[in-house]
Amino acid sequence: MISRKFPKVMYGGDYNPEQFPKEIWDEDMRLFQLAGIDIATLNVFSWSLNQPDEATYRFEWLDEMMDKLHANGVSVCLGTSTAAHPAWMARKYPDVLTVTADGKRRKYGRRHNSCPNSPTFRHYAKLMAGKLAERYRDHPALLLWHVNNEIGIRCYCEHCEKAFRVWLKRRYGTLEQLNQAWYTRFWGHTFYDWEEIVLPSGLSEGLSGGNADQTAFQGITLDFFRFNSDSWLECYLIEYNAIKEFIPDAIVTTNFQGNGTYKPLDYFKWAPHLDIAALDIYPENHTPESYMAMRYDLMRGIKDGAPFMLMEQSPGVINWKPVNPQKRPGVMRLRSYQAVARGADSVMFFQLRRSLGAYEKFHGAVIDHAGHEHTRVFKECAQLGQELRQLGSKLNDSRIKSRIAILFDWDNWWAVELGGGPSTHLKYLDQVQKYYDALYDQHYQVDFIHVGSDFTQYDLVLAPLLYMIKPGLASKLEQYVESGGILVTTFFSGIVNETDLVTPGGYPCELRPLLGIWVEEIDALFPDQSNSVVMEQPLGSLEGTYSCGLVCEVVHPEGADTIAVFGGDYYAGSPALTRHRYGKGEAWYAATDPCNEFMRQWLKQLCESRGIVPLCETEPEVEVTIREKEGVQFTFVMNHSDGYSFISVGEDDRKELLSGSTVRGSIQLEPKQVMILEMPVGAR
């Protein structure tokens, strides 16, 4: 019986031996051993090699490599190769080619170039996945499956248009319901036949020079975004099911791109169909640590706290920015442990050996063009590989526990930014990141949840820019607060329903009874403008005056307490921050975008009011997280700074897993140092 369970935190990455002569394959195996590589992703872009024509399949090279990796103790993450269709397919069946938002059919080239609703693509992708699964179902090297790669391109072809109409029929049932949802009497858009509906592209509803994301009809475009995510999910499931037909217990996933927050795909809708979630992340040298931390926490959240895979990162340089500096010594190791600290059960790279030609030949790799182990990057990778081997299975399937959650919703993200709001500078991710940062900087652990999650397990739920209120959400939030929870939401919330229709009766509409306010006006500020927030009632150390910007609302309390007011403009003295006691809990509303210091102090006070304490007291550049498993907690301490830092780790002895030493009390951290402290749950 082949075990599909990860034996440890897996370590490896994308390997493309088909790009290199066989003479170096054995040398790669030697280098993999030196680096501690125990998993290799194969066959991601090999469709044209595996299938030279419509009727021929050739897997001999893959047979040989699967056997070779197994003989050298390396497991395989097997790609289905469907991330780039062959040239013969594009020539014989042009329907496989995508059409851009401005109506141009692409020619064969690049990658991610297949239409998700092409019958040709779906037919041959299913055949390929099935043939691979049938061939390798009993191969001892096979650990998991990698469907396609970084899925999500949007296509505007005739197949997508026809499929969109079918999708709409399923969603709305009748044209009457559709016309009502889309508000089609505006600009005379009423539809009387399903065939009259066209995709909202740059040729139809797009604004701003053909930009399809800025649209005259937000409801239409919002549904297209949903449809596109669903279309790719259908494609994924075609391959997923083809694999499961031969290997029912297979671990099947795909890697999410966009550094973990890829806008075109609704991760929460995909999550039930992923046996484990996986992401690719490529931060730059100056990327804040909290940016990566938030995305790891989100990836953990889409599977309700289950561990995920770090499928791709660069061990060194990236190659697609205007300037591409090397990662400094220690940074790759530090950032790899950051992913593990926040729930990753793998550390993987793109790529294991550096390509010799084409677009990614200067992208970093474990094995450089020099082809040997005598490079700084290889030595750092080998050190990490040895440490992960030493840790064994200790960390696998351990979980992170939090009493704080951030509500994240892809539909809401799409709707907020489809145009027509107070400011194009208003970005959903920016607001979520800002609230996350205020907690991250103070060492609070945070979960990400969706509208269907169980809110009751959290003392504090943050819902920045809750613009869209889906059916049942308002009553669910009321029940949560009434039972004792604290809800925080912000300006531009409670505005529309799930089809982006404004709910009449005054903002924040369905949230009005819960928040105890009425918003009369929404004022947008230019980037160089600001206002001030003046505390009416001090909250612990939160007192005095703070700056704010972006948006300021004119708010009238309807039962809520005014905690802070605006300091300037015609709404000076009107509420900027309110608190409404509702049942046993509280609902807070920020009518503006306050400065970072205000955010930190405000959220700290809310945490303290529920007895939520930070994981530790230390400098902001020291990151701390805790994973727990079977009564044992693993505290990760990571010094992101270039200087020495101090941290108090508690009174009881803790075993440091990387060095084998025992620590307690106040300890000094070297620059870029990582510590993993093992203790029973509840230790001081």
N, C-alpha and C positions, 0 to 999 in steps of 0.2 A: 504494500500500500504506500503510495507516494504522499508525503505530508505536504499540505499546502500552507502550513503555518510558518510565519517568519521565525527562524530559530534565534534571531538576535536583531539588533538595529542593523538593517541591511545597508551595505556600503558598496557603491559602484557607480554605474551610469551608462549612458549611451555609447555603444560600441559598434563601429561600422567596418568590420573586417573586409567586406566586399570592396571597399575603396582602396585596399592595399594588397600587394602581392602576398601570396601564401607564405613566402619565405620568412616573413616577419611574424606570422601568427604564433609560432612557438615562443619567439622572443616576447611577444605581448603577454603570453601566459606566465613567463618568468617574472615580468614586471608587475603583473597583477598580484602575484604571490608576495612580492616585496612590498606592494602598496596596501595589502590587506583587502583587495577587492574581492567581494563574494557574490556580487550580482552584476549582470551585464544585460542591458536592453538591446535586443537585436531586431533587425528586420523592419525598422520603422518606415524607411523610404525605399524599400526594395521591390515594390510591385512590378516595375518594368523588368527587373532582373529575374524575378520569379515566374513571370508570365510574359514571354516575348511575343506571343500572339494570342488570339482569341481562344485557341484550343489547347495550347501547350503550357504545361506547368513544370518548372525545374527548381527543385529544392536541394540539389546535391550539395551545394556550397553550405546551405543552412544545416543539413544533416551533419556535415563534417564539423562545423563550428559548434553545434549543440553538443556533440560528442566530446570535442576537445575541451570545452568549458567544463563539462561535467567531470572529465578526467582530472581537471585541475582544481576541483572543489568550488567552482563558480556556478551559481544558479542563474537561470535565465528569466528575464522579463521579456516575453515574446510579443513583439509588435505584429499587428495584422497587415502592415505595409500599405494600408489604404490612404495614407496621408498625401500621396501624390500619384495620380493615375498615369498609366503609360501613354506614350505619344501615339501609339497605334490606336488606342481607344479614342483619343481626342480627334484623330483623323477620320476614323470610321463612324464614330458616334458623337458628333459635335454637341449633342444635347448635354453631354457631361460637363461642358465648359460653362463657367459662370458669366453672368451679365452684370455689369457695374450699375451703380445708381443713376448714372447718366445715359444708360441704354446701350452701352458698348459691350459686345460679346468678346470676352478675352480669348486670345489664342493660347495654344499650349505653352506652358512655361511656369517657372517658379514652383510653388507648392501650395497646398490649401486652395487648389484651383478647381475643385469639383462642386457641382451643384447638389445640394442636399436632397432635392426633389427630382433629380434625374433618374429615370427608370434604369438607364444604363449603369450609372454609378451604384445604385442600390443592388442591382442584380449581380454585378461582378464582385462587389465588396462582400456580399453574403457568400458567394462561392469561394472566395479567397479565404475568408475566416473559417469556413467549414473545412476546407481542404487542409489548412494548417492544424486545426484542432484534431481532425481525424488522424493526421500523420504523427503528431507529437503528443497525443493524449497520454501515452505511457512512458514518455521520455523522462528519465530521472532528473534531468537538469531543470525541467520546466517548473517554475514557482508561481508565476502569475502572467496575466495578459494585459497588453497595452493596445487598446483599440484606437486606430487612426492616430492623430497627434495634434494637440493644440487646436481643437475643433472650434468652429464658430463663424466663418466668413458669411456675409450676407449676399444673397444672389437675387437678382431681379428679372429672371428669365420667364418665358411663357409657362414652363412647368411649375415654377414657384407661384405664378399668378393663379393658375388653375388650382393648385393645391391650397392656396390661400382661401379661395372661395369655398372649397370643401371644408376647410377648418372653420370658417365663419359660419357655415350652415350648422355644423355641430355645436358651435358655441351659442348661437343666437336662435336657431330654429327657423325664424321667419325674418323677412326683410323689414317688417314693421318694427320688430325688436331691435334689429341692427340700426335702422335709421334713427330710432330713439336714442340708442346708446351713443351713436356717433354725432348726434345733433346736426343731422344733414340738412335741415332747413336753412341753416346758415350758408350763405353764398350759393343757395340753390342746388344742393348736392343730393337731393332725394333720389334713392335708387329704387327702380321698379323691376329690375331683373338682376339676378346674381351675376350674369355675364357682363353687366355694366361696371362692375367693380374692378379697378386696376390697382396694382401695387403702389403704395405711397413712396415714389422714388423722386429723384431730382427732375424727372420729366412730368410729374403730376403734382403732388402736394408739397414738394420740397421748396424751401425758401432759401435766401442767402446764397444766390448763385448756384442753385442746384443741389445744395446740401440737404440730403434726405433726412438728417437728424433734426433739422430745424424745419418745422412743418406747419402748414396752415390748418391741418386737422389732426390734433394730438391723439384723439381717440382711434383714428385709423392707423396711425403710425405706431401707437402703443400696441395695438393688436398685431401689427406686422412683426414687431420685436418679439412678442410672445410666440407668434407662429414660427419665426425663424429658430428660436431656441427649441421649440417643440419638434421642428423638422429635423434638426441635428440630433435631438434625442432619439427620434425614430430611427435615424441612420445608425446611431450607436447601438440601439437595441437590436437591430437587424444582425449586426456582427456579434453582439453579446449573446443573443439566443442561438446563433449558429455555433458558437463555442460551447455553450452549455448543453447543446444537444449531444455532443460527444463527451464532454467533461462536466457533469452536473455540479461538481464541487470546485470548479475552477474559480480562482480569484481574478476578476475582470475589472479593469478600470480604464480611465483615460486621463491624460494630463491637462489640467486647466492652465491656460496661459494668462497673460496680462498681470503677472506678478500677484496672482491670487485674487484679483478683483477684475475679472474680465467682463465687461459690460454686456456683450451680446448674449451670454448664457445665464439663465436663472439657476444658479448652483443648487438652491434648495429644492427645486423641482427635479433636478438630475440626481440628487443625493440618494434616493431610495434604490436607484439602479446602479450604483457604484458599490462594489464589494469592499473597496477602500477608496477614499478620496486621495487625489494626487494633484500637486501643483508644481509649476515651474516658476522660479523667482530669480530675477536678475537685477538686484539693486546696484546702484553706482556707488562709488567710494564715499560720496557725501550724503547718501540716503540716510535719513534718521533711523535709528534702531527701532523706534516705535512704529514706523511705517511697515517694516517687516513683521514685527510682533503682531500688529493688528491683523495682517493677512493670514498669519499662522493660526491665530485665534479664530478667525472667520472660517478657515478651512476645517478646523476641528469642530466648529459649531454646525456645519452643514450636515454632519453625521451624528448630531446630538452628543458631542463630546468624545467620540471615538478617535483613536489615533489615525493619522493620515500619512501620506508619503511625500517627502520632498523628492520629486522626480528629476528635476533639473535645477542646477545652479552652475555657475562657472567656478572652477578651482582657481582661476586667475583673472585674466583680462576678458572683457566682453568686446565685441567688435563692431557694433552697429551705431554707436554714438559719434558725434563730431570729434570728440576727444575721448580716447579709451585708455585711461591709466591702469596700471597693474594694481591688484589688491596688495596692500601692504602686508609685511610678515605678520602672521598670527590672525589676520582678519578672516581668512577662509575657515579656519578651525573654529574661531569664535562664533561666526555666523552659522556655521553648521550646528554647533551645540545650541544656539538660540532656537533653531527649528526643532531640535529634539526636546529642548526644555518646554516647548509649547505644544508638544503632542506628536511630533514626527517619529515614525518607527522606521525611517530610512533616511540616509544621506546619499544623494546621487548627483552626478554631474552630467552636464553636456560639455565636454565629451571625454571619453577615456583616452583616445589617441587623436592628435590634432590632424585635421584634414590637410591635404596637400594642395587642393585647388578649390576654386569657386568661392562662394560668399562667406563661408565661415572658416576659411583657412587660417585666419589670424585670431579666431576665438580660442580662449584658453582651453587647456586639456591637462589631464594628469600626465600623459606622456607627450612631451613637446616634440617639435620637429627634430630636435637633436637625437631623439630616439633612445635615450638612456635614462638611468635613475639619478644622474648627477646634476639635478636642477633644484633650485629652491622650492618650486611648487611641488615637484614630486616628493621631496623629502617631507614637506608639510603634510601632504596627502598620506604618506606612509605612516607618519606619526599618528594622524587621526585614525587611520585604519587599524593600527595596533591597539589604540585605546578602545575603539568600538568592539574589537575582538575580545579585549580584556573585560569589558562590561558584560558580555554575553547576553543573556535574555533577561537580565534584571529589570530593564526599563520597559520591555515590550508589554503593550496593552495596559500600561499604567495610565491613570486619568488625572485631569486637573479639575479641582473643585472651586467654584466661585459662588458668591452670594450676589454678584452684580452681573447684569446682562445688558447688552445693547441690541435693540430690535433692528434688524437689517432686512430690507425687502427690495428685490430687483425691480418689480413693477413700480414701486415708489421711486426708485432711482431713475428709471426711464422717464416716468411722468414729470418729475421735477425739472428735468433738463430738456424737455421737448419744445421749449419756447413758450413765450407768452407770460412768463412770471415777472417778478419785480426786477430781476437783474440777471444778465448772462454770467455774472461773476458768482452767482449762487450755485454751488456744486455740492451734490449730495455727499460724495466721498470726503470732501474737505470738512464738512460739518461732522460727519461720523468720526473722522480721524481726530478732530479737535477735541471732542468729548472723550474719545479713547485716550488721547495723550494726557489729558488732565488726570486720569486715573493711573495710567502707565507711569508717569513721572513720579507718582507717590507710592508705587509698588503695590497697587491693588490688582488682583487677578480678575479678568473679565471674560465672560462667555458671550458668544453671539447667538441670537435666537431669531426665529422667524414667526410670522403671525400665527402659525399653527402650534407653536411650542407651548409647553406648560410654564406659564409665568409664575406660578405659585411657589416654585422652588427658589425664587430670588427675592431678596429684600428690596432691591433697587433695580428698576428697569428704566433705561434711557432710550428715548425714541426721537432722535434729532430729525427735524424736517419731516414729520409724519404727515406729509401733504395728502396722501391717499388713504382713505379709510375704507377698507374692504368689509364686506358683509360680516357682521358679528364681531368685528374688532372692537368697536366702541363699547359694547356691553361686556366684552371680555376684559377690557381695561378697567371698566367700572367695578366689576367683581373683584379684580385683583387689588385695586386700591381700597375698596370697601372692606376687604378682608385683612388689611394692614400693610399692604405694599406701598412703596414710594414710586411714583411715576414722574419722570422728567421729560417734557417735550418742549418744543421751541416754536418760534415764529414760523409762518407759512405752513402751519399744520392744520389738519381737519378741514381741508378745503374742498376736496373732490371725492367722488366714489371711484369704483374700480375701472370705470370706462372713461375717467377724466372729466366727468360732468360735475360742475359745481353743485354742491348741496345747498339749496336756498335756506334762508332763515338767519343768516349772519354767521360769520366765522367765530370760532372753529367748528361750527355746524354740529355734527354728532358728538363732538367732544365738549360742547359748551356746558352741559350740566356737570360733567366731571371736573372740568377746569375752573368753573365758576367765573367765567369772563366772557365778554363780547369784544371782538376785534373790529373796530370801525374802519380803520384805514391801514394800509401797508405802504410805508415810505421806503424807497430805495436810495441808498447813499452811493455816491461815486467813490472809486477806490481811494481818492485822496481826501475824502471827507470823514469826519468822525463825530460822535456825540459822546455823552457821558452817562454813566449809571451811578446814581447817588443812593447809598443805602439809607433807607428809612428806619429799618430795624436791624441792628447788628446781628450777624450770625457767627458767633465765636469770634475769630480774628477777622472775619469779613466785615469791614466797616469802612466808611469814607467814600471816596469817589474813584471810579474806574472808567477807562475808555471803552467805547463800543463802536460798531460800524456795520456796514453792508446793508442791513435792514433794521428799521425801527417801526414799530407798530403803535397805533393809537388804541389803547386797551381800556375798557370799562369793566371794573369788577362787578360780578354778580354773585357775591358770596365769598369770593377769594380775598385773602389778605394781601395788601400791597407791601412787599418787602423792600423794593427799590424802585426809584423813579428816574425818568430821563432828566438830564441836567440842562438841555438846550433845545432850541427850535420851538415851533409853535405847540408842540406836545410836551414841553417842559413841565415837570410835576406829575405827568401821567405815568401809570405803572410800567416798569421795565422788567420787573420780576415779581411773580405772584405765587402764592401758596394757597391751595384750597384743601381744607380738611374735609375728607370725604369718607364717612364710615370710620374705620380704624386707621386709615392711611392718609396719604397726602398726594396731591397732584400739583406739580410745579410747572410753571410756564415762563420761559425766557422770551420776551418780546423783541429781542435784539441779539446780535452776535457780540458777546462781551469779550474782553481781552483774556489772554491765557491765565493771568494771575487770578482774575475773578473766578474763572472756571475752576481752577485748582482748589481755591479756598471754599467755594460753594459746594462742590462735590465732596470735598473732605468732610464738611459739616454734615452733609446728608449721610455719609458713611458712618460717621461717629454717632449720629442719632440712632442708628440701628446696631451699634456695637461692632461694626465691621472695621477691622484694624488692618493696616498695611502688613505685608509679609515681613518687612524689616524696616529699620531706619538707617539709611545710607545715602550716599550721593546719588543724584539723578542718573549719572552715567553708569552706575552699577545696576544691572538688571537681575531680578530675582524671580524665580517661579518655583512652584512645587508640583510634582507629579506624585500620585499615590497609587499603591498596589498592595493588596493583601496585608493591610496593617502596617505597611512601611511607606515612609515618605522620602522622596528624593528632592532635595533642595538644590536648584541650579543657581549658582552665583557667577555672574559674568561681568567683568570690568571692560566696558567698551572704550574707556578713556586711554589716552597715551601716557597717563601718569599713574602714580600709586594711589590707591584708595583703601579705606578702612571700612569694615563691616562687623557688626556684632552678630554672631550666629547662635547665641543662646548659651545657657548655663550647662546643659548636658553634653557629654562627649558625642561627637559625630564622626563617622568614618568618611574620609574623603576618598572617593572611589578611583579617581585618576592617579593619585599619588600613593594611595594606601596608607596615608597618615591619619592621625586622629586629631581633630581640632575642636576648640570650644572658645567661648568668649569673643574678644575683639581680635580680629586677624587683619593682616595687611594683604592687599591684593596687588600683584604686579600688573603692569599695563597689559591689556588683552588676556588676562588670566581667566581661566574657567575652573570652577570647582563644582563637584557633585557630591552633596553631603547626604549620607544615608542615616536615617533615624526612625525609630518607631513613631507612628502617628500619635500626636499629642505630646511629644517631647518638648521641653522648654528650651 
